[in-house]
Amino acid sequence: MKYSIIVAVFNRPDELRELLESLTAQTFTDFEVVIVEDGSTVSSKSVCHEYSGRLDLSYFTKDNSGPGPSRNYGCRRASGDYFMFIDSDCTVPPHYMRAIDDAVTAGNIDAFGGPDREHESFTPTQKAISYAMTSLLTTGGIRGGKKRVGGAFHPRSFNMGISRDVFNETDGFSKMRFGEDVEFSIRMMEGGYNVQLIPDAWVYHKRRTDFKKFFKQIHNSGIARINITLRHPSTLKLTHFFPAAFVMLLLVSTYMWLTQEHGWVAMMFPALYTLGIFVESTIKYGSPLLGLRCIVASYVQLVSYGTGFMRGIIWRIIFNKPEQGAFEKTFYK
């Protein structure tokens, strides 16, 4: 096989079924699928058996260790020249593998990634979360584009590929619980590998299904940013402080509004920002109700990342404690 698609799954048999179904519709078929069940309590074995006759599929189980080590586990059992990683809560369009192979064949690519899009079947909350993770009015505006905050494109593990040589030379993902894909991308960039964005190789990424789960995921990402910075100090940019600054501004504005005679003036920026989100998202979706939900998702994203970032500074830098996340059971995006 030229490509091995490696999917680490944890308690998501129904979503895995949707991903596997989308893989059966690919116009390019020189690939295998390697499923790694990472200590799930809800098994995906029956789903994999269902698709074993329609895909070249292997199924493995192991003790829970998180997505990074589970993807490495799959790589060591895969036969492809390139290893691809797709999150189990994604589906792919029929041209997905063809777009990847066209790009890989045309150039000397060591690693690659693609953007994410929302599907029309997404729930209102999933659409709102997708908005928060992709809008230019939030920090999500840098996801899936040619640039990340402060530099070149870094692929994320929900839609990412590497050559077998890259895996052998880097040992793949680290044991970080959170932010392991960002850390791996940084190591590849520092190692001089040719890492490219393939714009046409997008996935439909469901992400979290409610705001509570979304908060936990992004809060852990804020903490992970500090962990990554301590491993790779030069990667911290001014823009990484924006969500934390937003949280502080929101707290100060609220305090002034409640305690000062003309404190309402301090709320002008949050009010205008909220209005901007509402107008943009309402135009995008054609629904004021969904626009209101996008406001909630955007504030959850900024506040969760900002507070996680500050928590990471306190825990890792001020108290000099070891790496950890706030929600250790939230391993999968």
N, C-alpha and C positions, 0 to 999 in steps of 0.2 A: 504493500500500500504506500502511496505517496504521502497521505495525510492520516494522522490518528487524531480523532476528536475525543478529548478526554473531559469527562463530566464528573465532577465530585458532587455527590448528592447526599442530602441529609433531610430525611422525613418529607420528601416531596415527590411521591410517586405520580400524582395526578399531573403536576407541572412537567415532570420528566416525560410523561406520555405525550404531551403536546410538543415538546422539543423533538422527540424521536419521530413523531408523525411528520413534522416539518422537514426532517432530514431525509425521509423516504421520498420527498418530492424534488430532490436536487437534480439539476440537469447535468452536473458533473458528479461522478460516482466513485472515483478512485480514492475511497477513504474507508476507514474502519471507525467504529465507535467503542470507546472503552469507558465503562461506567464503574465508578469507585464509590461504593456505599460506605460512608464514613461514620460507622457506629450508629446508624439510624435505629430508632425504635419502631418506625413505620417503614417496612421494607418495600423496595422497588423491584424485587426479584421477579414477581409475576408480570410486571410491566415489561421488563427486559426480555422475559421469555416470550411475551406476546409479539415482540418485534425482532426476535432472533432470526426469523425466517425472511425478514424483509430488509435487514441491514446486516452487515458484517459486524457483529456485536459481541463484546466480551463483558462479563459482569464479575466484579470482585467485591468482597466485603473485608472490612478491617475495623480495628478499634478506632474510636473517635480521636482525631488529632487536629481537626481544622482543615480548611480548604487547601492551604499551601502544601503541606506534607502529603495530602491525599492526591493532589495533582501530580506531585513527584512520583508517588507510588504508581499511578497510572502510566506515566512516561516510561518507567522502568519495565513495564509489561507491554508496551506498545511496539508496533512494527514499522510505523511510518517514518519517512524522512523528515517530516515536519509534525510537530505536536501542536494541536490547537485546543484552546480552552474556551468553553462556553458554559455560562452559568445555567443551572437547571431551571431557572425561572425565565428563560429566554426561548424564543422561537426564531427561525430564520426563513427568509424568502427563498423561493426556488433557485434564484441565480447566485445565492451566497457563495457556494463552493466554487462555482465557475469564476466569479469575480476575484476570489483569492488566488486561484490557480493562474489566471491571466496575469495578475500582478507579479506573482512569484516567478513565473516563466519569463516574463519580460525583463526582470532585473535581478541583481544579486542581493536578495533580501535575506537578512539574518533573522529578523523578527518583525512582526506586523500586528496591526490591530485595526478595528473598524468602529464606527459610531453606533449609537443606539437610537431607535425611534419608538414611538408609541403606536400601538395597533388600535384600530377603530373599535375592537372588542373590549378594550380596557375599561375597567370600572371608572366612575368619576373620580374616586380617590386615587387610583393608579394614574389617571391622566393628570391630576393635580400634582402628584409627586413627580411625574415625568416633566411637567412644566418647571417645577422648582429645580430639577436637576439639569435642565437644558437652557433655561432662559438667560438672556443677557442681563436681566435685571437682578439676577442672583449669581452666586459663585458658580452655579451650574452651567453658566454660559460658556465655560472653557472646556466642558466635557465633549468628547467626540469630534473636536475640531483639530486643525493642523497644529495648533499650539496649546500647550498647557500654561498654567500660571507661571510666568517667568522663564519660559524656554520651549524646547522642542516637544513634539508629540510623544507622549508616553502611553502605550497601550494599557488597558485595564483587563483584568482576567475574565470579565463577563464576555469579552470578545477579543481574543488575543492568540497569537501564534508565534512559535519559535522553531528554528531548525534543530535537528537532533544534535548537531555540533554545539550549538549554543547551550543546550541543556547539559551536555557532557562537560563542557568547559566551565560552566557556572554552578553546577549542581542544582539548578532550578530555583524554586521558591525557598525562601528562608522559613524558619519556624515561627515567624511573627504571626500572632493570631489575627491581627487587623492591619491593613495597609500593606500586606505582603506583596500584592501585585505592583503597587507603586514603587516599593523598595526594589523589587526585581527589575522593573523598567529602568530605574536609576542605575543599577549595577550594569545593565546592558549598555546604557548610554556611556557610562564611564569606561566601559571596556572597549569602546570603539566599534561596536556592532552597528550594522546598517539597519535601523529601525524605521519603518515606514507606516504611514496611515494609508489604508485602502478605503476610500470614501464610499465605494459601492458595496462594500461588504458589511452591511449593517445588520443588526439584530433587533428584534422587538423585545424590549426588556421590561418585564412587569414590575420589577423591584418589590417594595413592600406593599402589603394590602391594606394597611391602616397606619395612622399617624403615630401611634405608640411604637410600633415596630420600626417605623421610619426614623423616629427620634433616636432610638437605641443604636441603629446602624450608623447614623451620621455623627452622633456623639462619640462613638468609638473611632470614627474616622478622624475627628478632631484630636483625640488622644494619640492616635497613630501618627499624626503629622509631627508631633513632638518626638515620638520614638524614632521616626525616620530621620528627623533632623539630627538627633544624637548619633545616628549611624553615618549620616551624610550631611555634615554641617553646611556645606555650600549650597544645599538645595532649598534652604529656607529663604523665602522671598517676602517682601513687604506685603504683598497681596494676601498672603496666608493669615495675616493679622486682621483682615477686614471683618470677618464674622465676629471675632471677639470685640473689635472696636464697635461694631453695630450693637452688640449686647450691652456694652458699657454706655453707649449713647442712649439706648432705649431706657436703661435704668435711670440715668441722669435726667433725661427728659421727663420721665414719669414722676420722679421726685420733685422736680421744679414745678410741674403742672399741679401737683397736689399741695405744695407748700408755699409757692410764690404768688404774689398778687397778679402778675401778668405771666404766670407760668405757662399759660396756654401757647405762648409764642414758641416755647421749647418743643412743643409737639408738632410744629409745622413740618419739620423734615419727615418724621415717621408718617404723618398724615399724607404728605405728598408722595412719599415712596409707596405707601399702601394704595393710593389712588392709581399710581402708575402701573402697579401689578394688576389691579382690577381692570383697568382699561385694556392693557395689552392682552391679558388672558381672556377677557370677554370677547374681544375682537377675534382672537385666535380660535376660540371654541364656539363662538356664537351663542354663549349662554352666560347670563349674569350669575346664575347660581353656581356654575362651575368656576366662574371668576372669583367668587367668594371663597370657594374651596382652595383655589390656587393661592390666595392670600395666606390662608392657614398653612398650606404646605411650604410656602416660601419662608414664613416666619419660623416654622419648625426646623427647616433646614439651616437657617442662619443661626438661630439660638442654640440648636443642638451641637452644631460644629463649633460655634464660638465658645460655649461652655466646656465642651470636650477639650478644646485647645487650651483653655485656661487651666482646666483640671490637669492636663498633661504637664504644663509648666510647673504647677505646684508639686505634683507627685514626682516627676522625673528630675526636674532641675533644682527646685528649692529643697525638697526632702531627699533627693538622690535615691529614689526607690527603683526597683527593677521594672522592666516592661510589663504592662498589663492593661487590660481594657476595663471599662466600667461594667459591661454586660458580657461576661465571659462565655455565656452559652449562645451568644449571637454570632456564630461563626460565618454564616452564609448570607450573602447579600440578596 
